[in-house]
């Protein structure tokens, strides 16, 4: 019996070969994932060539950083040591993105 395949998300090796819509959807889905898994993948997605993928990554990072109106209430599931700081660092990096929307979303979150 073949083993189940893991879905490709932003930052994965398979992510580069998928359509931007799939990569953006993956970034959006990571907003509800465990921060320890999501934040590193979202930080990598900030290097995606498509601006919409980077926007989705920033919006998901906002949830994990605990900033902005969409921030998740501080529950134990999302508070791994350093996850918030890693998300904030990724958002700070996004403030120098080439896309004005990505910069604006990141700046507003900080």
C-alpha positions in Angstrom: 0.0 0.0 0.0 1.5 3.3 -1.0 2.2 5.9 1.7 0.0 9.0 1.7 1.5 12.1 0.1 2.0 15.2 2.1 0.5 18.3 0.5 3.0 20.9 -0.7 2.9 24.2 1.1 4.7 27.5 0.5 8.4 27.0 1.0 8.4 23.3 0.2 10.3 21.9 -2.8 7.1 21.1 -4.6 5.7 24.5 -3.9 7.8 26.1 -6.6 6.3 23.9 -9.3 2.7 24.7 -8.4 0.4 27.5 -9.6 0.5 30.7 -7.5 -3.1 30.1 -6.5 -2.2 26.8 -4.9 0.8 28.4 -3.1 -1.3 31.3 -1.9 -4.0 28.9 -0.7 -1.3 27.0 1.2 -0.1 30.2 2.9 -3.7 31.0 3.9 -4.2 27.6 5.3 -1.1 27.9 7.4 -2.8 30.7 9.4 -4.6 28.0 11.3 -1.7 25.6 11.7 0.6 25.2 14.6 3.1 28.1 14.8 6.1 25.9 15.0 5.2 24.4 11.6 3.6 27.4 10.0 5.9 30.3 10.8 9.1 28.9 9.1 7.1 27.9 6.0 5.4 31.4 5.9 8.8 33.1 6.2 10.1 31.1 3.2 6.9 32.0 1.3 7.9 35.7 1.6 10.5 34.9 -1.0 7.9 33.6 -3.5 8.1 35.3 -6.9 4.3 36.0 -6.8 3.1 39.0 -4.8 -0.3 37.4 -4.0 1.5 34.5 -2.4 3.6 36.9 -0.3 0.5 38.8 0.7 -1.2 35.6 1.8 1.9 34.8 3.8 2.0 38.2 5.5 -1.7 37.9 6.5 -1.1 34.5 8.0 2.0 35.7 9.8 -0.1 38.4 11.4 -2.2 35.7 13.1 0.8 34.0 14.4 2.5 37.2 15.6 -0.5 38.1 17.7 -0.8 41.6 16.1 -3.6 43.3 14.2 -7.3 42.9 14.2 -7.1 39.3 12.9 -4.7 38.1 15.6 -5.6 34.9 17.3 -6.4 35.0 21.0 -3.4 33.9 23.0 -3.9 30.2 23.5 -1.3 27.7 24.5 -1.4 26.0 21.1 0.2 29.0 19.3 2.7 30.2 21.8 5.8 28.0 21.3 8.9 29.7 22.5 10.1 32.1 19.8 7.2 31.6 17.4 5.8 35.1 18.0 9.3 36.7 17.6 10.0 34.7 14.5 6.7 35.8 13.0 7.4 39.5 13.9 10.9 39.2 12.3 9.4 37.8 9.1 6.9 40.6 9.1 9.7 43.2 9.5 11.5 41.7 6.5 8.3 42.0 4.5 8.2 45.8 5.0 10.9 46.0 2.4 9.1 43.8 -0.2 9.0 45.0 -3.8 5.2 44.8 -3.7 3.5 47.9 -2.2 0.6 45.8 -0.8 2.9 43.3 0.9 4.8 46.2 2.5 1.6 47.9 3.6 0.1 44.7 5.2 3.4 44.0 7.0 3.8 47.6 8.2 0.2 47.8 9.5 0.7 44.5 11.4 3.8 45.9 13.2 
